[in-house]
Amino acid sequence: MALLIASHILAAVVWVGGMFFAYVVLRPSAGPLEPETRLALWQRVFRGFFPWVWLSIVVLLASGYGMIFLYFGGFAGLGLHIHVMQGLGIVMMLLFGHLFFGPWRRFRDAVDGRHFPEAAGYLNQIRTIVAVNLVLGLVTIIVGASGRFW
């Protein structure tokens, strides 16, 4: 159980912490850069971060369902907070999938083709999805950490 919970928490920290850093620190810091430089920076950031998000998703699913079936006896014995955490996590994963296969791919292609105004529009779509996912991720962490005390 200790390995499952540790890997679950670590995966959540990597994903949500990465979004927090990108949204709260990197975004305002990159704002004054020239558009071409800013967009190229974001492309490199996403290219490096998104594989970690995919890995986090795999680890979250494997560790979460591992705990449910190996230690909690399935879904029937779970507290409400686990169901809420699972539901929020699945919404986050679906939003990331949409971001990755939609706006990210279009953003990447626009930057590669040097269509910077178009790329900026896709970056705004990504920013919006990341903002929503960041809020959902923080709420999910609060639920996961405090839910057993409700």
C-alpha positions in Angstrom: 0.0 0.0 0.0 2.8 2.4 0.9 4.3 2.1 -2.6 1.0 2.7 -4.3 0.1 5.7 -2.2 3.6 7.2 -2.6 3.5 6.8 -6.4 0.0 8.2 -6.5 0.9 11.3 -4.6 4.2 11.8 -6.5 2.3 11.6 -9.9 -0.2 14.1 -8.7 2.5 16.5 -7.5 4.4 16.2 -10.8 1.2 17.0 -12.8 -0.4 19.6 -10.7 2.8 21.2 -9.6 3.9 21.5 -13.2 0.7 23.3 -14.1 1.0 25.6 -11.1 4.6 26.5 -12.0 3.6 27.0 -15.7 0.5 29.1 -14.9 1.7 31.1 -11.9 5.4 31.6 -12.5 6.4 30.9 -16.2 3.3 32.5 -17.9 3.8 36.0 -16.3 7.6 35.7 -16.7 7.3 34.9 -20.4 4.7 37.6 -21.1 7.2 40.4 -21.9 9.1 38.3 -24.4 8.7 38.9 -28.2 5.9 36.7 -29.6 8.2 34.5 -31.6 10.5 33.9 -28.6 7.6 33.4 -26.2 5.8 30.9 -28.4 9.0 28.9 -29.1 9.6 28.8 -25.4 6.1 27.5 -24.7 6.6 24.9 -27.4 9.8 23.6 -25.7 8.2 23.7 -22.3 5.2 21.7 -23.4 7.3 19.2 -25.4 9.2 18.5 -22.2 6.3 18.6 -19.8 3.6 16.6 -21.6 5.4 13.2 -21.5 5.5 13.7 -17.7 1.8 14.3 -17.7 1.2 11.1 -19.7 3.4 9.2 -17.3 1.6 10.8 -14.3 -1.8 9.7 -15.8 -0.6 6.1 -16.1 0.8 6.1 -12.6 -2.4 7.7 -11.1 -4.7 5.2 -12.8 -2.5 2.2 -11.9 -1.9 3.2 -8.3 -5.4 4.4 -7.7 -7.2 1.4 -9.1 -4.5 -0.8 -7.5 -5.4 0.6 -4.1 -9.1 0.3 -4.7 -9.0 -3.4 -5.7 -6.0 -4.6 -3.6 -6.7 -2.8 -0.4 -10.2 -1.4 -0.3 -12.2 -4.4 -1.7 -13.5 -2.6 -4.7 -15.7 0.4 -5.2 -18.4 -0.6 -2.7 -16.2 0.1 0.3 -14.9 3.5 -0.8 -15.7 6.7 0.9 -17.4 9.6 -1.0 -14.1 11.5 -1.1 -12.5 8.7 -3.2 -15.3 8.7 -5.7 -15.1 12.5 -5.9 -11.3 12.3 -6.4 -11.7 9.7 -9.1 -14.3 11.7 -10.9 -12.3 14.9 -10.8 -9.2 13.0 -11.9 -11.0 11.5 -14.9 -12.3 14.9 -16.0 -8.7 16.2 -15.7 -7.4 13.4 -17.8 -10.1 14.0 -20.5 -9.3 17.7 -20.6 -5.6 16.9 -21.0 -6.4 14.5 -23.8 -8.4 17.1 -25.5 -5.6 19.7 -25.0 -2.9 17.3 -26.3 -4.7 16.0 -29.4 -6.3 19.3 -30.2 -4.9 22.7 -29.3 -1.3 21.4 -28.6 -0.9 19.8 -32.0 -2.3 22.8 -33.8 -0.1 25.1 -31.6 3.0 23.0 -32.4 2.3 23.0 -36.1 1.6 26.7 -36.2 4.9 27.5 -34.4 6.8 25.1 -36.6 5.2 26.8 -39.7 6.0 30.3 -38.2 2.4 31.2 -38.1 2.7 33.1 -34.8 -0.6 34.9 -34.6 -2.4 31.5 -35.2 -0.1 29.9 -32.6 -0.9 32.6 -30.1 -4.6 31.8 -30.4 -3.9 28.1 -29.7 -1.8 29.0 -26.8 -4.7 30.9 -25.3 -6.8 27.8 -25.7 -4.2 25.8 -23.9 -3.9 28.4 -21.2 -7.6 28.2 -20.5 -7.6 24.4 -20.3 -4.6 24.4 -18.0 -6.3 27.0 -15.8 -9.4 24.8 -15.4 -7.2 21.7 -14.9 -5.1 23.5 -12.3 -8.2 24.4 -10.3 -9.6 20.8 -10.6 -6.2 19.4 -9.6 -5.9 21.6 -6.5 -9.5 20.7 -5.5 -8.7 17.0 -6.1 -5.6 17.2 -3.9 -7.7 18.9 -1.1 -10.4 16.2 -1.4 -7.8 13.4 -1.4 -5.9 14.8 1.6 -8.8 15.8 3.7 -11.7 13.6 2.6 -11.2 10.8 5.1 -11.8 13.3 7.9 -15.2 14.5 6.6 
